């Protein structure tokens, strides 16, 4: 070996990326369990997923409130006792409600799994929604909302979703004081009984699993048909975007900063243009070296940061450009955004820039596949959206092989400034 000769540098795009397969088990009552084992660390992640997001609401905020308050009291344990049991073992039990799904995620040391599973079972199978906890939740959330409504970026995020999807659509519906006041414990119990059932549950587990992990899951979640069987029909809810395209809102007449949102509807992830658009979006504003960042932050100095993103919603997506800028340069910032959109339409992306973005995107994916927790998240996103590993590999090939000409055609189709909603909140 000649130590004076450096090893060859290998670009990320040259790696042959493989998605490590999961193991699938089925509990005695039919609940599917997707598992990725790893013995690198003595840690475990266990996630239960239910179709209990805002898409299924009959009343505003009931999905979020139900998910939150399930952890705040059962017939055996108070909210304090639940939290103390989890904290004592250095564990975390997080709950989240999204548009389509709601989740409960336990992170713990593997050796404490057997002690913590009864607590998790109690939270999932036996919440009682105490009235005092509901009143406290409503009070806290209304206080947070009152504070957040004074922030221009928070207000802008609410309005741009409303313009893109419609104020009555789950993707565009926002919280309000009135909606919090209207929450009732009986409504939350009914939502819980319908959506948090054994046949609507899917379990994702990763990490250093105890040898009897499947037996434990069967004991606590697979031995009975808890909460009965519930058949959910996913309602088809049409998007109703706003007719006007340009909005200026003065949330604070004395504000010195404006929150800018520039967005347009876009097909969902099942559309053949979606993987290609991920590449174009990265060039536009998807990483720190993007066109928007180079122009509006580095060259013009209008903002500390500007980004664009593609929403990963199931029914319909959207392309959203967002930044905060000084009040006196908001309009100039918007014009520079449109200049960058036109440049992508009129000029092919230079090969050097395209190669850089390819390596950045593949490198990011490599990082996302580092470890069992990240792997199970990748698989979870595929499984919950009725996709398989072919979707993942097709995306990789798109990143590696898309041409500057294809990107320019995509820009001409989707990046016309007149198609975008434009919002400034000061």
PyMOL commands that set and color helices and strands:
alter all, ss='L'
color gray80, all
select helices_A, chain A and resi 12-14+54-56+62-69+79-88+110-125+131-148+152-165+177-182+185-195+198-200+213-222+273-286+291-299+327-346+351-368+372-384+389-401+404-414+417-419
alter helices_A, ss='H'
color red, helices_A
select strands_A, chain A and resi 23-26+32-37+43-50+92-97+102-109+201-207+246-249+257-266+306-310+317-326+421-425
alter strands_A, ss='S'
color yellow, strands_A
deselect
rebuild
show_as cartoon
